[in-house]
Amino acid sequence: MRDDFVPFDIARMFLGTQPTLFYLEIVFRTCLVHACSLLLLRWTGGRACRSSRRGM
């Protein structure tokens, strides 16, 4: 094992060794994909409701 590696190091497990900007990019991409998914679900859900009303 390497000398600088400490198993079960809480700070390394939760904060990591990457720069802060890397984590901000991950948060931004996650929010963007989540927003796109919600918009797509709302758009397709609205179309499904409109098409089911025509048969009544």
FIRO-236395 format. One record per atom (N, C-alpha, C, O, CB): residue in three letters; chain; atom name; x negated, y negated, z. Coordinates in Angstrom, 2 decimals. Atoms other than C-alpha are relative to their C-alpha. Last residue first. Glycine has a CB too. Layout:
<recs>
REC ALA A CA X Y Z
...
</recs>
This chain:
<recs>
REC MET A N -1.19 0.03 -0.85
REC MET A CA 64.57 -10.72 -24.52
REC MET A C 1.12 -0.76 -0.64
REC MET A O 2.20 -0.89 -0.06
REC MET A CB -0.32 -0.62 1.34
REC GLY A N -0.82 -1.21 0.14
REC GLY A CA 61.99 -9.72 -27.10
REC GLY A C 1.28 -0.05 0.79
REC GLY A O 2.19 0.75 0.55
REC GLY A CB -0.79 1.19 0.41
REC ARG A N -0.69 0.01 1.31
REC ARG A CA 60.61 -13.25 -27.41
REC ARG A C 0.93 1.20 -0.15
REC ARG A O 1.97 1.10 -0.80
REC ARG A CB -1.03 -0.01 -1.14
REC ARG A N -1.29 0.71 -0.12
REC ARG A CA 59.82 -13.41 -23.68
REC ARG A C 0.78 0.04 -1.31
REC ARG A O 2.01 -0.04 -1.29
REC ARG A CB -0.21 -1.46 0.43
REC SER A N -0.97 -0.90 -0.62
REC SER A CA 57.12 -10.73 -23.97
REC SER A C 1.36 -0.66 0.15
REC SER A O 2.37 0.04 0.24
REC SER A CB -0.51 0.46 1.36
REC SER A N -0.41 -1.02 0.96
REC SER A CA 55.19 -12.80 -26.53
REC SER A C 1.00 0.97 0.63
REC SER A O 1.81 1.54 -0.08
REC SER A CB -1.23 0.76 -0.52
REC ARG A N -0.81 0.57 1.07
REC ARG A CA 55.14 -15.87 -24.30
REC ARG A C 0.49 1.08 -0.96
REC ARG A O 1.63 1.02 -1.42
REC ARG A CB -0.78 -1.05 -0.75
REC CYS A N -1.30 0.37 -0.56
REC CYS A CA 53.94 -13.92 -21.26
REC CYS A C 0.92 -0.56 -1.08
REC CYS A O 2.11 -0.24 -1.10
REC CYS A CB -0.18 -1.03 1.12
REC ALA A N -0.74 -1.23 -0.26
REC ALA A CA 51.16 -12.25 -23.23
REC ALA A C 1.38 -0.31 0.55
REC ALA A O 2.34 0.37 0.20
REC ALA A CB -0.77 0.88 0.97
REC ARG A N -0.48 -0.54 1.28
REC ARG A CA 49.99 -15.56 -24.68
REC ARG A C 0.82 1.25 0.22
REC ARG A O 1.81 1.47 -0.48
REC ARG A CB -1.17 0.29 -0.93
REC GLY A N -1.06 0.88 0.49
REC GLY A CA 49.80 -17.10 -21.22
REC GLY A C 0.57 0.49 -1.31
REC GLY A O 1.77 0.41 -1.54
REC GLY A CB -0.52 -1.40 -0.15
REC GLY A N -1.18 -0.26 -0.82
REC GLY A CA 47.82 -14.13 -19.91
REC GLY A C 1.18 -0.85 -0.44
REC GLY A O 2.32 -0.38 -0.43
REC GLY A CB -0.30 -0.26 1.47
REC THR A N -0.61 -1.24 0.48
REC THR A CA 45.39 -14.41 -22.82
REC THR A C 1.24 0.35 0.82
REC THR A O 2.18 0.94 0.28
REC THR A CB -1.00 1.14 0.05
REC TRP A N -0.45 0.16 1.39
REC TRP A CA 44.68 -18.08 -22.07
REC TRP A C 0.69 1.26 -0.50
REC TRP A O 1.76 1.18 -1.10
REC TRP A CB -1.18 -0.36 -0.91
REC ARG A N -1.19 0.87 0.02
REC ARG A CA 44.57 -17.67 -18.28
REC ARG A C 0.55 -0.13 -1.41
REC ARG A O 1.77 -0.12 -1.61
REC ARG A CB -0.34 -1.39 0.57
REC LEU A N -1.12 -0.72 -0.59
REC LEU A CA 42.25 -14.68 -18.58
REC LEU A C 1.27 -0.83 0.01
REC LEU A O 2.36 -0.33 -0.26
REC LEU A CB -0.35 0.44 1.41
REC LEU A N -0.42 -1.02 0.96
REC LEU A CA 39.97 -16.53 -21.00
REC LEU A C 1.19 0.79 0.55
REC LEU A O 2.12 1.10 -0.19
REC LEU A CB -1.16 0.95 -0.32
REC LEU A N -0.68 0.67 1.11
REC LEU A CA 39.82 -19.57 -18.72
REC LEU A C 0.52 1.01 -1.02
REC LEU A O 1.63 0.87 -1.52
REC LEU A CB -0.95 -0.99 -0.68
REC LEU A N -1.30 0.47 -0.48
REC LEU A CA 39.02 -17.38 -15.71
REC LEU A C 0.79 -0.69 -1.11
REC LEU A O 1.99 -0.46 -1.25
REC LEU A CB -0.19 -0.95 1.17
REC SER A N -0.87 -1.17 -0.18
REC SER A CA 36.27 -15.56 -17.59
REC SER A C 1.38 -0.42 0.47
REC SER A O 2.38 0.11 -0.02
REC SER A CB -0.62 0.97 1.01
REC CYS A N -0.41 -0.47 1.34
REC CYS A CA 34.73 -18.81 -18.82
REC CYS A C 0.95 1.19 0.11
REC CYS A O 1.92 1.30 -0.64
REC CYS A CB -1.23 0.38 -0.84
REC ALA A N -0.96 0.97 0.54
REC ALA A CA 34.72 -20.19 -15.26
REC ALA A C 0.50 0.43 -1.37
REC ALA A O 1.69 0.32 -1.66
REC ALA A CB -0.64 -1.40 -0.08
REC HIS A N -1.25 -0.13 -0.76
REC HIS A CA 33.07 -17.04 -13.88
REC HIS A C 1.07 -0.94 -0.55
REC HIS A O 2.23 -0.55 -0.71
REC HIS A CB -0.24 -0.28 1.50
REC VAL A N -0.65 -1.23 0.46
REC VAL A CA 30.44 -17.07 -16.64
REC VAL A C 1.33 0.20 0.71
REC VAL A O 2.31 0.63 0.09
REC VAL A CB -0.92 1.22 0.22
REC LEU A N -0.42 0.20 1.38
REC LEU A CA 29.60 -20.70 -15.86
REC LEU A C 0.73 1.23 -0.55
REC LEU A O 1.78 1.10 -1.18
REC LEU A CB -1.21 -0.32 -0.88
REC CYS A N -1.18 0.87 0.00
REC CYS A CA 29.53 -20.14 -12.11
REC CYS A C 0.54 -0.21 -1.41
REC CYS A O 1.75 -0.24 -1.61
REC CYS A CB -0.33 -1.35 0.64
REC THR A N -1.10 -0.76 -0.59
REC THR A CA 27.15 -17.20 -12.49
REC THR A C 1.29 -0.81 0.00
REC THR A O 2.35 -0.29 -0.34
REC THR A CB -0.36 0.44 1.43
REC ARG A N -0.47 -0.96 1.01
REC ARG A CA 24.91 -19.15 -14.87
REC ARG A C 1.18 0.82 0.52
REC ARG A O 2.11 1.11 -0.23
REC ARG A CB -1.14 0.94 -0.42
REC PHE A N -0.66 0.72 1.09
REC PHE A CA 24.69 -22.06 -12.43
REC PHE A C 0.55 0.96 -1.05
REC PHE A O 1.69 0.80 -1.49
REC PHE A CB -0.98 -0.98 -0.64
REC VAL A N -1.29 0.48 -0.51
REC VAL A CA 23.96 -19.80 -9.44
REC VAL A C 0.76 -0.72 -1.12
REC VAL A O 1.97 -0.53 -1.26
REC VAL A CB -0.21 -0.95 1.21
REC ILE A N -0.86 -1.18 -0.16
REC ILE A CA 21.21 -17.98 -11.39
REC ILE A C 1.40 -0.42 0.48
REC ILE A O 2.40 0.08 -0.02
REC ILE A CB -0.63 1.01 1.00
REC GLU A N -0.40 -0.42 1.34
REC GLU A CA 19.71 -21.29 -12.50
REC GLU A C 0.93 1.20 0.07
REC GLU A O 1.89 1.29 -0.69
REC GLU A CB -1.23 0.32 -0.86
REC LEU A N -1.04 0.94 0.44
REC LEU A CA 19.72 -22.53 -8.90
REC LEU A C 0.48 0.35 -1.40
REC LEU A O 1.67 0.20 -1.70
REC LEU A CB -0.54 -1.45 0.02
REC TYR A N -1.25 -0.36 -0.68
REC TYR A CA 17.85 -19.37 -7.87
REC TYR A C 1.14 -0.94 -0.39
REC TYR A O 2.29 -0.51 -0.50
REC TYR A CB -0.19 -0.01 1.51
REC PHE A N -0.43 -1.29 0.55
REC PHE A CA 15.14 -19.99 -10.48
REC PHE A C 1.34 0.41 0.62
REC PHE A O 2.24 0.87 -0.09
REC PHE A CB -1.07 1.09 0.26
REC LEU A N -0.68 0.29 1.27
REC LEU A CA 14.89 -23.64 -9.44
REC LEU A C 0.52 1.27 -0.67
REC LEU A O 1.55 1.24 -1.34
REC LEU A CB -0.95 -0.74 -0.95
REC THR A N -1.39 0.36 -0.28
REC THR A CA 14.08 -22.52 -5.89
REC THR A C 0.78 -0.27 -1.28
REC THR A O 1.97 0.04 -1.36
REC THR A CB 0.06 -1.23 0.90
REC PRO A N -0.25 1.42 -0.27
REC PRO A CA 10.89 -20.80 -7.01
REC PRO A C 1.49 -0.29 0.16
REC PRO A O 2.34 0.46 -0.34
REC PRO A CB -0.58 -0.87 -1.13
REC GLN A N -0.20 0.80 1.20
REC GLN A CA 10.71 -17.00 -6.70
REC GLN A C 0.19 -1.47 0.37
REC GLN A O 0.57 -1.78 1.50
REC GLN A CB 1.22 0.51 -0.80
REC THR A N 1.24 0.74 0.23
REC THR A CA 9.25 -15.25 -3.66
REC THR A C 0.10 -0.87 -1.24
REC THR A O -0.89 -1.48 -1.65
REC THR A CB -1.17 0.96 -0.14
REC GLY A N 0.81 -0.39 1.13
REC GLY A CA 12.43 -13.88 -2.20
REC GLY A C -1.24 -0.85 -0.13
REC GLY A O -1.56 -1.68 0.73
REC GLY A CB 0.80 -0.07 -1.26
REC LEU A N 0.42 1.21 0.70
REC LEU A CA 14.82 -15.66 0.12
REC LEU A C -0.84 0.31 -1.22
REC LEU A O -0.83 -0.45 -2.19
REC LEU A CB -0.77 -0.90 0.93
REC PHE A N -1.11 0.91 0.22
REC PHE A CA 16.82 -12.70 1.40
REC PHE A C -0.38 -1.25 -0.78
REC PHE A O 0.42 -1.76 -1.56
REC PHE A CB 0.59 -0.39 1.31
REC MET A N -1.18 -0.68 0.55
REC MET A CA 14.38 -9.79 1.13
REC MET A C 1.11 -1.00 -0.34
REC MET A O 1.76 -0.85 -1.37
REC MET A CB 0.53 1.03 1.00
REC ARG A N 0.25 -0.41 1.38
REC ARG A CA 11.20 -11.86 1.50
REC ARG A C 1.24 0.63 -0.61
REC ARG A O 1.52 0.43 -1.79
REC ARG A CB -1.18 0.98 -0.07
REC ALA A N 0.14 1.20 0.83
REC ALA A CA 12.47 -13.65 4.60
REC ALA A C -0.22 0.37 -1.45
REC ALA A O 0.35 -0.27 -2.34
REC ALA A CB -1.16 -0.88 0.50
REC ILE A N -1.30 0.63 0.18
REC ILE A CA 13.70 -10.39 6.16
REC ILE A C -0.09 -1.23 -0.92
REC ILE A O 0.75 -1.40 -1.80
REC ILE A CB 0.59 -0.41 1.36
REC ASP A N 0.21 1.42 -0.32
REC ASP A CA 10.42 -8.51 5.67
REC ASP A C 1.28 -0.75 -0.34
REC ASP A O 1.63 -0.88 -1.52
REC ASP A CB -1.25 -0.59 -0.78
REC PHE A N -1.16 0.53 -0.72
REC PHE A CA 11.54 -4.87 5.65
REC PHE A C -0.23 -1.43 0.49
REC PHE A O 0.22 -1.80 1.58
REC PHE A CB 0.32 0.90 1.18
REC PRO A N -1.31 -0.62 0.20
REC PRO A CA 8.13 -3.62 4.54
REC PRO A C 1.06 -0.63 0.90
REC PRO A O 0.77 -1.02 2.03
REC PRO A CB -0.09 1.50 0.26
REC VAL A N -0.54 -0.39 -1.30
REC VAL A CA 5.26 -6.14 4.67
REC VAL A C 1.37 0.62 -0.24
REC VAL A O 2.27 -0.08 -0.71
REC VAL A CB 0.09 -1.21 1.00
REC PHE A N -1.39 -0.46 0.06
REC PHE A CA 3.20 -6.44 1.48
REC PHE A C 0.42 0.47 1.39
REC PHE A O -0.23 1.32 1.99
REC PHE A CB 0.17 1.15 -1.04
REC ASP A N -0.89 1.15 -0.14
REC ASP A CA 0.04 -8.56 1.74
REC ASP A C 1.48 0.39 -0.02
REC ASP A O 2.35 -0.47 0.13
REC ASP A CB -0.28 -1.00 -1.11
REC ASP A N 0.11 0.61 -1.32
REC ASP A CA -2.22 -5.56 2.48
REC ASP A C 0.99 -1.14 0.20
REC ASP A O 1.42 -1.39 1.33
REC ASP A CB -1.40 -0.51 0.22
REC ARG A N 0.73 1.27 -0.01
REC ARG A CA -1.08 -3.58 -0.52
REC ARG A C -0.01 -0.59 1.40
REC ARG A O 0.88 -0.34 2.20
REC ARG A CB 0.63 -1.00 -0.99
REC MET A N -0.84 1.19 0.00
REC MET A CA 0.00 0.00 0.00
REC MET A C -0.88 -1.24 0.00
REC MET A O -2.01 -1.22 0.47
REC MET A CB 0.95 0.00 1.21
</recs>
